[in-house]
Amino acid sequence: MLHRRHILQGAAAAAASLTLPHAAVAQERKFAPQPGGWRTFELTTRAEPNLSQGATRVWLPIPSVDNNEWQRSLESSFTTNGTAVRTTDGKDGAAILLVDFDASIKQPYVELTNRVQTRNRAVDWAKKTPVRLDAGDAEYWTRPTSLIPTDGIVRETARKAIGDARTDEDKVRRLYDWVVANAYREPQVRGCGEGDIKTMLETGNLGGKCADINALFVGLSRSVGIPARDVYGLRLAPSAFGYKELGSNSASLKGAQHCRAEVFLQSKGWVAMDPADVAKVMRQETPTWIKTVQDPVVAPVYKALYGGWEGNWVAYNMAHDVDLPGSRMGKLGFLMYPTAEDKQGRFDSYAPDDFKYVISAKEIKA
């Protein structure tokens, strides 16, 4: 049976449980990503789909986030014995390589190579510079999606969590603390989860992975008028701070998909958040499930991932309700994995060995 939490704990109680005592801080492990130099990675995705059911169509996500603050999506190239075209989802600008394989092709393959530059993020909370978000953008990044509604139990939960908070920073602080205190990492969930936050809240089962926990944070934020978004991507390399759960093996990125989150604050602009990785460290970094952020293993992660993240990760896109061009199987909640379809239906993207795709990365030193 999955462990359950009481989802309607008071925000004040949750915040109190997350206070870091001086004794714990003195024994903390180090995790403090700071903006600095750029890292360059070459990311390769190779798919060799099984054509036993006939013609097959494959969609590979291409990094499409390019903001010159924490990611530069550079050139991409591909080789294939299928018919390939670069395209997008047509709505959120998610870049996609679409490949068609005729049933007659022997040993079908596609290999996509992307070059990206990434770097750490960390907001300066002491610096306040008013930033305005266009009204249209503000409306867009507070909209509901199929998996992230912003009314009903989502809004009710958010209002209880924020209590008497008035500023957007105070509200986000309480929502982050509420998610960390109530949601938890459930290793048995397949892939990164589905992100169906209404079902999570209605059932009281807040166990999940990054696409669940960070979607919960995004949905709660949007429901009280704070622009927020999931950022879907992939871990590229080990953590520079020694946390095994916050990095990946560059040579084999099977299961390295990870989504993060951003919120827009009026005095900061878009700010990095990742309560899901706090939950991951609590559950999986040590053999014992850590139940409090006061623990010296968790404390620096809890602190740093409120406003920052480490640059050993690449963002693919920020798209929800993804309409894959040419798909016959309906929309995806998000596009973070290679996806394929044949006449029998959609392949299982969470089973790379069965789907027959591999992802790897190598860092390119200047």
LODOLUM-246204 format. One line per 4 residues: their letters; for each residue z, y, x of N, C-alpha, C, CB. Coordinates in steps of 0.1 Angstrom, whole numbers. Glycine has a CB too. Layout:
N
A	Z/Y/X/Z/Y/X/Z/Y/X/Z/Y/X  ...
END
This chain:
366
MLHR	0/-12/9/0/0/0/0/12/9/12/0/-10  -8/22/5/-9/35/13/4/43/11/-21/43/9  8/49/22/20/58/21/16/70/12/24/63/35  25/74/3/22/86/-5/32/97/-3/23/82/-20
RHIL	28/109/-5/37/121/-4/38/127/-17/31/131/7  48/135/-19/50/143/-31/42/155/-29/65/146/-34  31/157/-37/21/167/-35/26/181/-40/9/164/-41  36/182/-47/40/195/-53/53/200/-46/42/194/-67
QGAA	55/197/-34/67/202/-26/65/217/-26/68/196/-12  76/224/-26/76/238/-25/71/243/-12/90/244/-28  64/254/-12/58/259/1/69/263/10/49/271/-2  80/269/4/91/273/13/97/261/21/102/280/5
AAAA	99/250/13/104/238/20/95/233/30/107/227/10  82/233/27/72/228/37/73/237/50/58/228/31  73/250/48/73/259/59/85/257/67/72/273/55  97/255/61/109/253/68/109/240/76/121/252/58
SLTL	102/230/71/102/217/79/92/218/91/97/206/70  84/229/91/74/230/102/79/240/112/61/234/96  91/245/111/96/255/121/99/248/134/109/262/116  94/254/145/95/247/158/108/252/165/83/250/166
PHAA	118/243/168/129/247/175/126/250/190/140/237/173  135/258/196/132/260/210/133/248/219/142/271/215  142/239/215/143/227/223/130/219/224/155/218/218  124/218/212/111/210/212/100/217/219/107/208/197
VAQE	100/230/218/90/238/225/91/236/240/91/253/222  103/235/245/105/234/260/100/221/265/120/235/263  99/210/256/94/197/261/80/194/257/103/187/255  73/204/251/59/202/246/50/197/257/54/215/240
RKFA	40/189/253/28/186/260/19/199/259/21/173/256  10/200/268/1/212/268/-11/209/259/-3/216/282  -14/218/250/-26/219/243/-29/233/239/-27/209/231  -36/240/246/-38/255/244/-52/259/248/-27/263/251
PQPG	-62/255/240/-76/259/243/-77/274/243/-86/253/234  -84/280/252/-86/295/253/-101/297/256/-77/301/264  -106/308/249/-120/311/252/-123/313/267/-124/324/244  -134/309/271/-137/310/285/-152/307/288/-129/300/294
GWRT	-155/299/298/-169/296/301/-175/286/292/-170/291/315  -188/287/292/-196/277/283/-198/264/290/-210/283/280  -198/253/282/-201/240/286/-214/236/280/-190/230/283  -223/230/288/-236/226/284/-237/210/282/-247/230/293
FELT	-241/206/271/-242/191/268/-256/188/263/-232/187/257  -260/176/267/-273/170/262/-269/159/253/-282/165/274  -272/160/241/-268/150/230/-280/142/226/-262/158/218  -278/129/226/-289/120/223/-286/111/212/-294/112/235
TRAE	-294/110/202/-292/101/190/-305/92/190/-290/109/177  -302/79/190/-314/69/190/-311/60/178/-315/61/203  -321/59/169/-320/50/158/-332/40/159/-321/58/145  -329/27/156/-338/16/156/-336/9/143/-337/7/168
PNLS	-341/15/131/-337/9/118/-344/-5/116/-341/19/107  -338/-13/108/-343/-26/104/-353/-24/93/-332/-35/100  -366/-28/95/-376/-26/84/-378/-38/76/-389/-22/91  -368/-47/75/-370/-60/68/-373/-58/53/-358/-69/70
QGAT	-369/-46/48/-372/-43/34/-384/-34/32/-360/-37/27  -391/-32/42/-403/-24/41/-402/-10/47/-407/-23/27  -410/-1/43/-410/13/48/-396/19/47/-421/21/40  -393/27/57/-380/33/58/-381/47/62/-371/25/68
RVWL	-372/55/57/-371/70/60/-358/73/66/-374/79/47  -358/80/77/-346/83/85/-344/98/86/-346/77/99  -331/103/84/-328/117/86/-317/118/97/-323/123/72  -320/126/107/-310/128/118/-306/143/118/-316/124/132
PIPS	-293/145/117/-289/159/118/-291/165/132/-274/161/115  -295/178/132/-298/186/144/-288/197/144/-313/191/145  -281/200/155/-272/211/156/-279/224/152/-266/213/170  -274/231/142/-280/243/137/-271/255/136/-286/240/123
VDNN	-259/254/142/-250/265/142/-252/272/156/-235/260/141  -255/285/155/-258/292/167/-253/306/165/-274/292/170  -241/309/170/-235/322/168/-231/330/180/-223/320/160  -233/324/192/-230/330/205/-216/334/207/-238/343/206
EWQR	-207/329/198/-193/331/200/-186/318/205/-186/335/187  -190/307/199/-184/294/203/-194/283/203/-173/290/194  -207/285/199/-217/275/201/-231/282/202/-217/266/189  -239/276/211/-253/280/211/-261/267/210/-257/287/225
SLES	-269/266/199/-277/255/197/-291/258/203/-279/251/182  -294/250/214/-306/253/222/-318/244/218/-303/251/237  -326/240/228/-338/233/224/-335/218/220/-347/233/236  -344/213/212/-344/199/209/-357/193/210/-339/197/194
SFTT	-358/180/213/-370/172/214/-368/158/209/-375/172/229  -379/151/206/-378/138/201/-390/129/205/-376/138/186  -388/116/205/-399/107/207/-397/96/196/-399/100/221  -408/91/191/-408/81/180/-421/74/178/-403/88/167
NGTA	-421/62/173/-433/56/169/-435/56/154/-434/41/174  -427/65/147/-429/68/133/-436/82/132/-416/68/126  -435/87/120/-441/100/117/-429/110/115/-451/100/105  -428/120/124/-416/129/123/-419/143/121/-408/127/136
VRTT	-410/150/114/-411/164/112/-398/171/112/-419/167/99  -396/183/118/-384/190/117/-384/197/103/-382/200/129  -372/197/97/-371/203/84/-357/208/82/-375/193/72  -353/212/70/-339/216/67/-336/211/53/-338/232/67
DGKD	-323/213/49/-319/209/36/-324/219/25/-304/208/35  -329/231/29/-335/240/20/-325/250/14/-342/233/10  -312/249/17/-302/257/11/-292/263/21/-294/249/1  -286/255/29/-276/259/39/-281/260/53/-264/250/38
GAAI	-294/257/55/-299/258/68/-296/247/77/-295/271/75  -292/235/72/-289/224/80/-302/218/85/-281/213/71  -303/218/99/-315/213/105/-316/198/105/-317/219/119  -327/192/103/-329/178/101/-342/173/108/-328/174/86
LLVD	-341/162/115/-353/155/119/-356/144/109/-352/149/133  -367/145/102/-371/135/92/-382/126/97/-376/142/79  -379/113/97/-389/103/103/-392/93/93/-383/97/116  -405/90/91/-410/79/83/-415/68/91/-421/84/73
FDAS	-411/56/87/-416/44/94/-423/35/84/-404/36/101  -436/32/87/-444/23/79/-439/9/81/-459/24/82  -440/0/71/-435/-13/73/-442/-21/84/-437/-21/59  -454/-17/88/-461/-25/98/-457/-22/112/-476/-21/96
IKQP	-448/-12/114/-444/-8/127/-435/-18/134/-437/6/127  -439/-22/146/-431/-32/153/-420/-24/162/-439/-41/162  -408/-29/161/-397/-22/169/-397/-7/167/-399/-25/184  -394/-3/155/-393/11/152/-382/18/159/-392/13/137
YVEL	-384/30/163/-374/38/170/-376/53/168/-373/34/185  -366/60/169/-366/75/171/-355/79/180/-366/82/157  -358/87/190/-348/93/199/-348/108/199/-350/87/213  -337/114/194/-336/128/193/-327/133/204/-331/132/179
TNRV	-331/143/211/-323/149/222/-321/164/219/-329/147/236  -308/168/219/-305/182/216/-297/187/228/-297/184/203  -299/200/232/-291/206/242/-283/217/235/-300/212/254  -270/217/238/-261/227/231/-251/232/242/-253/221/220
QTRN	-246/244/239/-235/250/247/-223/252/238/-240/263/255  -212/249/242/-199/251/234/-189/257/243/-195/237/228  -179/263/236/-167/267/244/-155/268/234/-169/281/250  -143/269/240/-131/269/232/-130/281/223/-119/269/242
RAVD	-122/280/213/-119/291/204/-104/293/203/-125/289/190  -99/305/202/-85/308/200/-85/323/195/-76/306/213  -80/325/183/-79/339/178/-67/346/184/-78/338/163  -69/359/186/-58/368/191/-51/373/179/-64/379/200
WAKK	-40/367/175/-33/371/163/-28/385/163/-22/361/159  -25/390/176/-20/404/177/-30/415/175/-14/405/191  -43/411/176/-54/421/175/-59/421/160/-65/417/184  -59/433/154/-63/434/141/-75/444/140/-52/439/131
TPVR	-87/439/137/-99/447/136/-105/444/122/-109/444/147  -104/453/113/-110/450/100/-124/446/100/-109/463/91  -127/435/93/-140/429/93/-144/427/78/-141/416/101  -156/431/75/-161/430/61/-171/419/60/-167/443/56
LDAG	-169/411/49/-178/400/46/-187/405/34/-171/387/43  -200/403/36/-209/407/25/-205/401/12/-223/403/29  -206/408/1/-201/403/-12/-208/390/-16/-204/414/-23  -221/389/-13/-228/377/-16/-223/365/-8/-243/379/-13
DAEY	-220/368/5/-214/357/14/-200/353/9/-214/362/28  -192/363/5/-179/360/1/-179/351/-12/-171/373/-2  -188/354/-21/-190/346/-33/-194/332/-29/-200/353/-43  -204/331/-20/-209/318/-16/-198/309/-10/-221/320/-6
WTRP	-190/315/-1/-180/307/6/-167/305/-2/-178/313/20  -167/310/-14/-156/306/-23/-161/298/-35/-149/319/-28  -173/294/-35/-179/287/-46/-173/272/-47/-194/286/-46  -173/266/-59/-170/252/-59/-182/243/-56/-165/248/-74
TSLI	-180/231/-51/-190/222/-49/-187/209/-56/-192/219/-33  -195/199/-56/-193/187/-63/-180/180/-59/-205/177/-62  -176/181/-47/-164/174/-42/-153/184/-40/-167/167/-29  -156/197/-40/-145/207/-38/-145/217/-49/-148/214/-24
PTDG	-139/213/-61/-137/222/-72/-127/232/-68/-134/215/-85  -127/243/-75/-117/254/-72/-109/258/-84/-125/266/-67  -109/250/-95/-101/252/-107/-92/241/-109/-111/255/-119  -85/241/-121/-77/230/-124/-66/227/-114/-85/218/-126
IVRE	-64/214/-111/-53/210/-102/-54/216/-88/-52/195/-102  -66/219/-84/-68/225/-71/-62/239/-70/-83/226/-67  -66/247/-80/-60/261/-81/-45/261/-83/-67/269/-91  -41/252/-92/-26/251/-95/-18/247/-83/-24/240/-106
TARK	-23/238/-75/-17/234/-63/-16/245/-52/-23/221/-57  -28/252/-51/-28/263/-41/-18/274/-45/-42/269/-41  -18/278/-58/-9/288/-62/6/285/-59/-11/291/-77  9/272/-62/23/268/-59/26/268/-44/26/254/-64
AIGD	16/265/-36/17/265/-21/19/279/-16/6/258/-15  11/288/-21/12/302/-15/24/310/-20/-1/309/-18  29/306/-31/41/313/-37/39/328/-38/53/310/-27  48/335/-32/47/350/-33/39/357/-22/61/356/-34
ARTD	31/349/-14/23/355/-4/13/365/-10/16/344/5  11/376/-3/2/386/-8/-11/388/1/9/399/-10  -9/388/14/-21/390/23/-28/377/25/-16/396/36  -41/378/29/-49/366/31/-43/358/43/-63/369/33
EDKV	-38/365/53/-32/357/64/-20/350/60/-28/367/76  -11/356/52/1/348/47/-3/337/38/10/358/40  -13/338/30/-17/327/21/-23/316/30/-28/332/12  -31/319/39/-37/308/48/-26/301/56/-48/314/57
RRLY	-17/309/61/-6/302/68/1/292/60/4/313/74  4/296/47/12/287/38/3/275/34/16/294/26  -10/277/32/-19/266/29/-20/256/40/-32/271/25  -22/261/52/-23/252/64/-10/244/65/-25/261/77
DWVV	2/250/64/14/243/65/16/233/54/26/253/65  11/237/42/12/228/30/4/215/33/8/234/17  -8/217/38/-17/206/40/-11/197/51/-31/210/44  -6/203/62/0/195/73/12/187/68/3/204/85
ANAY	20/194/59/32/187/54/29/176/44/41/198/48  18/177/37/16/168/25/5/158/27/13/176/13  -6/162/34/-17/152/36/-14/144/49/-30/160/38  -20/133/50/-18/125/62/-30/117/66/-6/116/60
REPQ	-31/113/78/-42/105/83/-40/91/79/-42/106/99  -51/85/73/-51/71/69/-62/64/76/-53/70/53  -58/56/87/-69/50/95/-78/40/88/-62/43/106  -73/35/77/-81/25/69/-93/31/62/-73/17/60
VRGC	-93/44/60/-104/51/53/-117/50/62/-101/66/50  -128/47/55/-140/44/63/-146/58/67/-151/37/55  -153/58/79/-159/70/84/-150/81/85/-171/73/75  -154/93/80/-146/105/80/-140/107/66/-154/117/85
GEGD	-142/98/57/-137/100/43/-148/106/35/-125/109/43  -145/109/22/-155/114/13/-153/129/9/-156/106/1  -140/134/10/-138/148/7/-136/151/-8/-148/156/13  -133/140/-16/-131/142/-30/-117/147/-33/-134/129/-38
IKTM	-115/160/-32/-101/166/-32/-95/165/-46/-101/180/-27  -103/166/-57/-97/165/-70/-91/152/-73/-109/168/-81  -98/141/-69/-92/128/-70/-79/126/-62/-102/117/-66  -80/132/-49/-68/131/-41/-56/137/-48/-71/138/-27
LETG	-58/149/-53/-47/156/-59/-42/150/-72/-50/171/-62  -52/145/-80/-48/139/-93/-40/126/-91/-60/136/-101  -44/118/-81/-38/105/-79/-25/107/-70/-47/96/-72  -24/118/-63/-12/120/-54/-14/113/-41/0/115/-61
NLGG	-26/107/-39/-28/100/-26/-36/109/-17/-37/87/-29  -28/116/-8/-34/126/1/-37/120/15/-25/138/2  -38/107/15/-42/100/28/-57/101/29/-37/86/29  -62/103/42/-76/104/44/-79/107/58/-82/114/35
KCAD	-91/111/61/-95/115/74/-100/129/73/-106/106/80  -108/134/84/-111/148/85/-119/154/73/-119/150/98  -128/146/68/-136/151/56/-128/152/44/-148/143/54  -117/145/43/-108/146/32/-98/158/34/-100/133/30
INAL	-91/158/46/-80/167/48/-85/181/50/-72/162/60  -95/183/57/-100/197/59/-107/202/47/-110/197/71  -114/193/39/-119/197/26/-108/202/17/-127/186/20  -97/195/17/-85/199/9/-81/213/13/-73/189/11
FVGL	-80/216/26/-76/229/30/-87/239/26/-75/229/46  -99/236/27/-110/245/23/-110/248/8/-124/240/27  -108/237/0/-108/239/-14/-96/247/-19/-107/226/-21  -84/245/-13/-72/253/-17/-75/267/-14/-60/247/-10
SRSV	-80/270/-2/-83/284/2/-93/290/-7/-89/284/17  -104/284/-10/-114/290/-19/-108/292/-33/-126/280/-20  -99/284/-37/-94/285/-51/-86/297/-53/-86/273/-55  -81/303/-42/-73/316/-43/-81/327/-37/-59/314/-36
GIPA	-94/326/-36/-103/337/-33/-105/339/-18/-97/349/-38  -101/330/-10/-102/331/5/-115/324/9/-90/326/13  -125/330/15/-137/323/19/-133/313/30/-147/333/25  -139/301/28/-136/290/37/-147/280/37/-123/283/33
RDVY	-149/273/48/-160/263/48/-156/252/58/-173/270/53  -162/240/55/-161/229/64/-172/230/74/-163/215/57  -170/226/86/-180/226/97/-181/212/102/-176/236/109  -193/206/100/-195/192/103/-201/190/116/-204/185/92
GLRL	-195/181/124/-200/179/138/-196/166/144/-196/190/146  -195/167/158/-193/154/166/-185/158/178/-207/148/169  -175/150/182/-168/151/195/-178/146/206/-155/143/195  -178/154/217/-188/151/227/-181/146/240/-195/164/231
APSA	-169/148/242/-162/145/255/-147/144/253/-166/156/266  -141/138/263/-126/137/263/-120/151/262/-121/129/275  -108/151/257/-100/164/256/-95/167/271/-88/163/247  -96/180/274/-92/184/287/-77/184/288/-97/198/290
FGYK	-70/182/277/-55/183/277/-49/169/276/-51/191/265  -57/158/277/-51/145/278/-48/138/264/-39/145/285  -52/145/253/-50/138/240/-61/129/237/-48/149/229  -59/116/237/-69/106/234/-76/108/221/-64/92/236
ELGS	-68/112/211/-73/113/197/-81/126/195/-62/112/187  -81/135/204/-88/148/203/-101/148/212/-79/159/206  -105/137/216/-117/136/224/-125/123/221/-114/137/239  -135/121/229/-144/109/227/-149/104/240/-155/112/217
NSAS	-155/92/240/-162/87/252/-176/91/251/-161/71/252  -180/100/260/-193/106/260/-205/96/260/-195/115/271  -202/84/267/-213/74/268/-216/67/255/-209/64/279  -206/67/246/-208/60/233/-200/68/222/-203/45/234
LKGA	-207/75/214/-200/84/204/-200/77/191/-207/97/204  -199/64/190/-198/57/178/-184/61/171/-199/42/180  -185/66/159/-173/70/152/-167/83/157/-163/60/154  -175/91/165/-170/104/170/-172/115/161/-176/106/183
QHCR	-178/113/149/-180/124/140/-167/130/136/-188/119/127  -167/143/135/-155/151/131/-159/164/125/-146/153/143  -153/167/113/-155/180/107/-142/189/109/-158/179/92  -145/201/111/-134/211/112/-135/221/101/-135/219/126
AEVF	-128/232/101/-128/242/90/-127/256/96/-116/239/81  -132/265/88/-130/280/91/-126/287/78/-144/285/97  -118/298/80/-115/307/69/-118/321/74/-100/306/65  -122/329/64/-125/343/67/-113/352/64/-137/348/60
LQSK	-107/359/74/-96/368/73/-101/382/75/-85/364/83  -96/391/67/-101/405/67/-98/412/80/-94/412/55  -88/408/87/-85/414/100/-90/407/112/-70/417/101  -97/395/110/-101/387/121/-115/382/120/-92/375/122
GWVA	-121/381/108/-134/375/107/-132/360/105/-143/378/119  -142/352/109/-141/338/107/-132/332/118/-155/331/108  -122/324/113/-112/319/122/-112/303/121/-98/324/118  -110/297/133/-110/282/133/-97/276/128/-112/278/148
MDPA	-98/265/121/-87/258/116/-90/243/117/-84/262/101  -79/235/119/-82/220/119/-69/213/116/-87/216/132  -64/214/103/-52/206/100/-54/191/100/-47/210/86  -66/186/99/-69/172/99/-66/166/113/-84/169/96
DVAK	-68/174/124/-65/168/137/-50/169/140/-73/177/148  -43/178/134/-29/177/135/-24/164/129/-22/189/127  -29/160/117/-26/148/111/-30/136/119/-32/147/97  -41/137/126/-46/126/134/-36/123/146/-60/128/139
VMRQ	-32/134/152/-23/133/163/-9/127/158/-20/146/170  -5/131/147/8/126/142/7/111/139/12/134/129  -4/107/134/-5/92/130/-9/83/141/-15/91/119  -18/88/151/-25/79/160/-23/82/174/-39/79/156
ETPT	-18/93/178/-17/96/193/-7/87/200/-13/111/195  3/83/193/13/74/199/15/62/190/27/82/200  20/51/195/22/39/187/30/41/175/28/28/195  39/51/175/48/54/163/42/65/155/62/57/168
WIKT	42/64/142/37/75/134/47/86/134/35/70/119  43/97/139/52/109/141/52/116/127/47/119/152  64/119/122/65/125/108/68/140/108/75/118/101  69/146/120/72/160/120/64/168/131/87/162/122
VQDP	61/180/128/54/188/138/64/193/149/47/200/132  77/191/147/86/195/157/85/186/169/100/195/151  80/174/168/78/165/179/70/172/190/71/152/174  74/170/203/68/177/214/53/173/216/75/175/226
VVAP	49/161/211/35/157/212/27/165/202/34/142/209  32/167/190/25/174/179/26/189/180/30/169/166  37/194/184/39/209/183/28/218/189/52/212/190  23/215/201/13/224/206/-1/223/199/10/221/221
VYKA	-3/211/193/-15/209/186/-14/216/172/-18/194/183  -3/215/166/-1/222/153/-2/237/155/13/219/148  3/242/166/2/256/169/-12/261/172/11/260/180  -19/253/181/-32/258/186/-43/256/176/-36/250/198
LYGG	-43/246/167/-53/243/157/-52/252/145/-53/229/153  -42/261/145/-42/272/135/-47/284/142/-27/274/130  -61/285/141/-67/297/148/-76/293/160/-57/307/152  -77/280/163/-85/276/175/-89/262/174/-77/279/187
WEGN	-97/258/184/-101/244/187/-107/243/200/-111/239/176  -108/231/205/-113/228/219/-128/226/218/-106/216/225  -135/231/228/-150/231/229/-156/219/234/-154/242/237  -149/207/231/-155/194/235/-162/188/223/-145/185/241
WVAY	-167/196/214/-172/192/201/-184/201/197/-161/194/190  -194/195/190/-206/203/186/-206/203/171/-219/197/192  -210/215/165/-212/216/151/-226/213/147/-207/230/146  -228/205/137/-242/203/132/-245/213/122/-243/189/126
NMAH	-237/215/112/-240/224/100/-227/226/92/-251/218/92  -229/235/82/-218/238/72/-222/235/58/-214/253/74  -231/225/56/-237/223/44/-229/213/35/-251/217/46  -229/217/22/-223/208/11/-234/204/1/-211/215/4
DVDL	-232/194/-6/-242/189/-16/-256/189/-10/-241/199/-29  -258/182/0/-270/182/8/-281/174/1/-268/176/22  -292/181/-2/-304/175/-8/-314/171/3/-311/185/-19  -313/159/7/-322/154/18/-336/155/14/-318/140/23
PGSR	-345/162/21/-359/163/17/-365/149/17/-367/172/27  -371/145/5/-378/132/4/-369/121/0/-385/129/17  -356/124/-2/-347/113/-6/-349/109/-21/-333/117/-3  -347/96/-24/-347/92/-38/-333/88/-43/-356/80/-39
MGKL	-323/90/-34/-310/85/-37/-299/95/-41/-305/77/-26  -304/108/-43/-294/118/-47/-288/125/-35/-283/112/-55  -280/135/-38/-274/144/-28/-263/137/-20/-269/157/-34  -261/141/-8/-250/138/0/-239/148/-1/-254/136/15
GFLM	-226/144/0/-216/154/0/-217/163/12/-202/148/-1  -221/157/23/-222/165/36/-232/156/45/-209/167/43  -237/163/55/-246/156/65/-240/157/79/-260/162/65  -234/146/83/-227/145/96/-231/132/103/-212/146/95
YPTA	-238/123/96/-242/110/102/-257/108/100/-234/99/95  -263/100/109/-277/96/107/-277/89/93/-282/87/118  -288/91/86/-289/86/73/-303/80/71/-287/97/62  -304/69/64/-317/62/62/-318/56/48/-320/51/73
EDKQ	-330/54/43/-333/47/30/-345/38/31/-334/58/19  -345/27/24/-357/19/22/-357/17/7/-357/6/30  -366/8/2/-368/6/-12/-356/0/-19/-380/-3/-14  -347/-6/-11/-334/-12/-16/-323/-2/-18/-330/-23/-7
GRFD	-325/10/-12/-314/20/-13/-311/26/1/-302/14/-19  -299/32/1/-295/40/13/-287/31/22/-286/52/9  -290/32/35/-283/24/45/-268/29/46/-290/26/59  -260/21/52/-246/24/54/-244/32/67/-237/11/54
SYAP	-243/45/66/-242/54/78/-229/51/85/-243/68/74  -219/46/79/-206/43/85/-206/30/93/-195/43/75  -218/23/94/-219/11/101/-230/12/111/-221/-1/92  -228/19/122/-239/22/132/-245/9/138/-234/30/143
DDFK	-237/-2/139/-242/-14/145/-252/-20/135/-231/-24/148  -249/-20/122/-258/-26/112/-270/-16/110/-251/-28/99  -268/-4/109/-279/6/108/-287/6/120/-273/20/105  -281/3/132/-288/3/145/-291/17/150/-300/-5/145
YVIS	-280/25/151/-281/38/158/-270/39/168/-281/50/148  -273/47/179/-263/50/189/-264/65/192/-266/41/202  -253/71/196/-252/85/199/-245/86/213/-245/93/188  -250/94/221/-243/96/234/-245/111/239/-249/86/245
AKEI	-237/115/248/-238/128/253/-235/128/268/-228/138/246  -240/138/275/-237/140/289/-236/155/292/-248/134/298  -226/158/300/-224/172/303/-232/176/315/-209/175/306  -239/187/314/-248/192/324/-241/204/332/-262/197/318
KA	-238/201/344/-231/212/352/-241/222/357/-224/205/364  -236/234/357/-245/245/362/-248/244/377/-239/259/359
END
